[in-house]
Amino acid sequence: MAGSGTAHLRDGADPLLRVEHLVVEFPAGVGRKVHAVSDVSFDVVEGETLGLVGESGCGKSTTGRAVVQIPRPTSGSVVFDGRDLTKLHHEELRRIRPQIQMIFQDPISSLNPRRRVTDIVAEPLVVWGRGKSAEREVKVREAFEAVGLDYDSASGRRPHQFSGGQCQRISIARALMLDPKLLICDEPVSALDVSVQAQILNLLEDMKERYGLTMVFIAHDLAVVKNVSDRIAVMYLGKICEVASADDLYRSPRHPYTNALLQSIPVPDPEVPPAGENLALSGELPSPIDPPSGCRFRTRCPRAQARCAEEEPIIREIDPTHFVACHFPVMEEAGEGAGSAGGRLFGAQAGSSAADEGSAGAASDGPASEGAASAEAASAEGDSGVAVDPAAPPYSAA
Amino acid sequence: MSYRSARRRASAHQYPVYREPTGPLLEVIDLETHFRTERGIVRAVDGVSFSLDRGRTLGIVGESGSGKTILSRSIMGLLPRRNVTRHGQVIFQDRDLTALSEAELREVRGAEISMIFQDPMTSLNPVVRIGRQITESLRHHLGVDKEEAKDTAVGLLRSVGIPKPERRFDEYPHQLSGGMRQRVIIAIALACGPKLLLADEPTTALDVTVQAQILDLLATQQRDRYMAMILVTHDLGVVAGRTDEIAVMYAGKIVEKAPTTVLFKDMKMPYTEALVQSIPRVTNSSHTRLRAIPGRPPDLVNPIPGCRFAPRCPYAQERCWVDEPPLMEGVNPGHTYACWFPVGTTEGRAALERNQQQGKPAPPAAALERKGA
């Protein structure tokens, strides 16, 4: 999964945001580094929504924050509206920031508990000295109305007097005050109930329409991401593994990891049995301090072969809107079977109970050696005809 | 053997270890939990009844604020000491838990009924090694010695899918990821072989991939141990494939209860329908508009007189604002629902059609007055 490469960038289009070879590393003491984001590239054209999806720790939030330069990435370029943000000085960057706004995961803690919500929403206008006090109130009133809150009953109240869903509406209103071009939503609905989640997702779609926004939508739930996105990039351990249009990605997932993510979504239908322990993704994310060699997904991949440990797969085109970084992509057509829960394609992944690969958190295992061992095991299982369809030859780039 | 464990062993003989099952394992009868607050009495759980047999799984579903967490805490007796009133009965193995003293309850909790809480990050003690957090209840309830407790604990860690359990035994919670911590919490809950496991939003704080692993683990353990389980969640998708029966809660009451397959095939309560429809489906094409439930759960201080879902219900008629519907028997055995105009019936269809054509009837003045009072 290592998905370096830029095959999925669109040359013809003039993207609003183009991120190339983005690398973000954090020091982890004694000369070690956390490889949070390793050589990620993507672009977003105007009016489009790009979904970034992956598990916790895959670097999706770090990627979102690196776009706004908090913190500045280790290397790579972030070209927004023709200007490379990584090259800008502090004041120049500050002047561009109103055009890029963010919405965060926890709606309640992203609002200052001691201020009135109307002041919180007006704050961006105050900071930038836009309008007189009366004009500001008109603008705030309009934003409240747009996100479905009543200005008069909300004014004077503080964040704790609102529910989580309402606080997220307030955050959205605040993000829209400066008429941004790009909105980065970092897990905006994962702290909310399903019923409220639907309200907020609908609201984001409305706001996108009304204010002509371009969005980067970050979440771990593929069903949520698919609902709002035009194009989806699947991330794993700091790399991109698959980029495709939202419907394509679901209809024919090519990367084994995408497949596993699709299987993990609970289906609200008792007739569809859960994927089961041996089908869902087993194990845990390896440590980003010492990521596996070659393809970073190989330690958990049911299709992994010896080659995956040696050579990093580069993103390549499968069809004009579908790109994958895998040596042995899933080529079976999900076809009609997709009606169930999104192509449950793997054969049983032999043996292994839930977590062989537990180099969790800051545990000081040697993940590399363990990883190699289990990759061998995995490929042995693969040879016994479990996961790899011999009829599907390794796909060679078109 | 310490004095305490000796006493424990002796007292164990006073109770039959295993009694031939007669009735249901757990029977909750008209349970009410009310909190006294500055604003008035919050009716968090307002007359809930259900029963659960051995080895069965019940899902309790509802939005935040529907009272589902307070219900599970009321069953366990884990409520604040002040400003709470609890009425009704919680009969567990022929004993009424609401009548037990705190000391007696402590012998039931952990040993016979265990609970898993939502947040795996905060349910473990950060300064105590994982091993001791598991052996604590083993030594307390079963009175086993240190060596034996350690062996059992390592076995438990292995059974919940933790790699290298011997080493994890001596580690601290911060050294584990969220999913691993939730596995440890499950190991603690299962340590004494409880007959009933209450899982309160066990996967809400976790990623979808880890969620699937944890739910599978719970299902396996529940099957292998022939343990009854109550799975509390806001996501109908989570309980769909993994429960025998589902109770839908709204504003402190059970509004629909049915065997899982019946509930999904033949739901009667508009609230259940709305919950199902609000889930984003991966099968829908992108930018499909979700059918959100308008508004928010009602205030539990001044509940409206009629059906509590009426203000948000697309089927609501004038009668719904005045008369509160009782739980009615459905066609299928075990199906009960509280609705005057159920989904999929002639009355329901007529009501929905009427509302779509003429707009929803406004609440009668009387209902508003009483609400404001």
Boltz contact constraints between the chains, C-beta under 6 A:
constraints:
  - contact:
      token1: [A, 55]
      token2: [B, 207]
      max_distance: 6.0
  - contact:
      token1: [A, 55]
      token2: [B, 209]
      max_distance: 6.0
  - contact:
      token1: [A, 56]
      token2: [B, 207]
      max_distance: 6.0
  - contact:
      token1: [A, 193]
      token2: [B, 63]
      max_distance: 6.0
  - contact:
      token1: [A, 193]
      token2: [B, 64]
      max_distance: 6.0
  - contact:
      token1: [A, 193]
      token2: [B, 234]
      max_distance: 6.0
  - contact:
      token1: [A, 194]
      token2: [B, 234]
      max_distance: 6.0
  - contact:
      token1: [A, 194]
      token2: [B, 235]
      max_distance: 6.0
  - contact:
      token1: [A, 194]
      token2: [B, 278]
      max_distance: 6.0
  - contact:
      token1: [A, 194]
      token2: [B, 279]
      max_distance: 6.0
  - contact:
      token1: [A, 195]
      token2: [B, 63]
      max_distance: 6.0
  - contact:
      token1: [A, 195]
      token2: [B, 278]
      max_distance: 6.0
  - contact:
      token1: [A, 195]
      token2: [B, 293]
      max_distance: 6.0
  - contact:
      token1: [A, 198]
      token2: [B, 278]
      max_distance: 6.0
  - contact:
      token1: [A, 198]
      token2: [B, 290]
      max_distance: 6.0
  - contact:
      token1: [A, 198]
      token2: [B, 292]
      max_distance: 6.0
  - contact:
      token1: [A, 199]
      token2: [B, 292]
      max_distance: 6.0
  - contact:
      token1: [A, 201]
      token2: [B, 290]
      max_distance: 6.0
  - contact:
      token1: [A, 202]
      token2: [B, 290]
      max_distance: 6.0
  - contact:
      token1: [A, 202]
      token2: [B, 292]
      max_distance: 6.0
  - contact:
      token1: [A, 220]
      token2: [B, 207]
      max_distance: 6.0
  - contact:
      token1: [A, 220]
      token2: [B, 208]
      max_distance: 6.0
  - contact:
      token1: [A, 221]
      token2: [B, 208]
      max_distance: 6.0
  - contact:
      token1: [A, 223]
      token2: [B, 280]
      max_distance: 6.0
  - contact:
      token1: [A, 223]
      token2: [B, 282]
      max_distance: 6.0
  - contact:
      token1: [A, 224]
      token2: [B, 280]
      max_distance: 6.0
  - contact:
      token1: [A, 226]
      token2: [B, 282]
      max_distance: 6.0
  - contact:
      token1: [A, 226]
      token2: [B, 286]
      max_distance: 6.0
  - contact:
      token1: [A, 227]
      token2: [B, 280]
      max_distance: 6.0
  - contact:
      token1: [A, 229]
      token2: [B, 286]
      max_distance: 6.0
  - contact:
      token1: [A, 246]
      token2: [B, 286]
      max_distance: 6.0
  - contact:
      token1: [A, 247]
      token2: [B, 285]
      max_distance: 6.0
  - contact:
      token1: [A, 250]
      token2: [B, 282]
      max_distance: 6.0
  - contact:
      token1: [A, 264]
      token2: [B, 208]
      max_distance: 6.0
  - contact:
      token1: [A, 264]
      token2: [B, 209]
      max_distance: 6.0
  - contact:
      token1: [A, 264]
      token2: [B, 212]
      max_distance: 6.0
  - contact:
      token1: [A, 265]
      token2: [B, 282]
      max_distance: 6.0
  - contact:
      token1: [A, 266]
      token2: [B, 237]
      max_distance: 6.0
  - contact:
      token1: [A, 266]
      token2: [B, 238]
      max_distance: 6.0
  - contact:
      token1: [A, 268]
      token2: [B, 236]
      max_distance: 6.0
  - contact:
      token1: [A, 268]
      token2: [B, 237]
      max_distance: 6.0
  - contact:
      token1: [A, 268]
      token2: [B, 240]
      max_distance: 6.0
  - contact:
      token1: [A, 268]
      token2: [B, 276]
      max_distance: 6.0
  - contact:
      token1: [A, 268]
      token2: [B, 279]
      max_distance: 6.0
  - contact:
      token1: [A, 269]
      token2: [B, 240]
      max_distance: 6.0
  - contact:
      token1: [A, 270]
      token2: [B, 240]
      max_distance: 6.0
  - contact:
      token1: [A, 270]
      token2: [B, 241]
      max_distance: 6.0
  - contact:
      token1: [A, 270]
      token2: [B, 260]
      max_distance: 6.0
  - contact:
      token1: [A, 270]
      token2: [B, 261]
      max_distance: 6.0
  - contact:
      token1: [A, 270]
      token2: [B, 264]
      max_distance: 6.0
  - contact:
      token1: [A, 273]
      token2: [B, 241]
      max_distance: 6.0
  - contact:
      token1: [A, 274]
      token2: [B, 241]
      max_distance: 6.0
  - contact:
      token1: [A, 277]
      token2: [B, 216]
      max_distance: 6.0
  - contact:
      token1: [A, 280]
      token2: [B, 212]
      max_distance: 6.0
  - contact:
      token1: [A, 281]
      token2: [B, 209]
      max_distance: 6.0
  - contact:
      token1: [A, 284]
      token2: [B, 177]
      max_distance: 6.0
  - contact:
      token1: [A, 342]
      token2: [B, 282]
      max_distance: 6.0
  - contact:
      token1: [A, 353]
      token2: [B, 161]
      max_distance: 6.0
  - contact:
      token1: [A, 354]
      token2: [B, 161]
      max_distance: 6.0
  - contact:
      token1: [A, 354]
      token2: [B, 213]
      max_distance: 6.0
  - contact:
      token1: [A, 355]
      token2: [B, 161]
      max_distance: 6.0
  - contact:
      token1: [A, 355]
      token2: [B, 163]
      max_distance: 6.0
  - contact:
      token1: [A, 356]
      token2: [B, 163]
      max_distance: 6.0
  - contact:
      token1: [A, 358]
      token2: [B, 163]
      max_distance: 6.0
  - contact:
      token1: [A, 360]
      token2: [B, 176]
      max_distance: 6.0
  - contact:
      token1: [A, 360]
      token2: [B, 177]
      max_distance: 6.0
  - contact:
      token1: [A, 360]
      token2: [B, 180]
      max_distance: 6.0
  - contact:
      token1: [A, 361]
      token2: [B, 175]
      max_distance: 6.0
  - contact:
      token1: [A, 361]
      token2: [B, 176]
      max_distance: 6.0
  - contact:
      token1: [A, 361]
      token2: [B, 177]
      max_distance: 6.0
  - contact:
      token1: [A, 363]
      token2: [B, 175]
      max_distance: 6.0
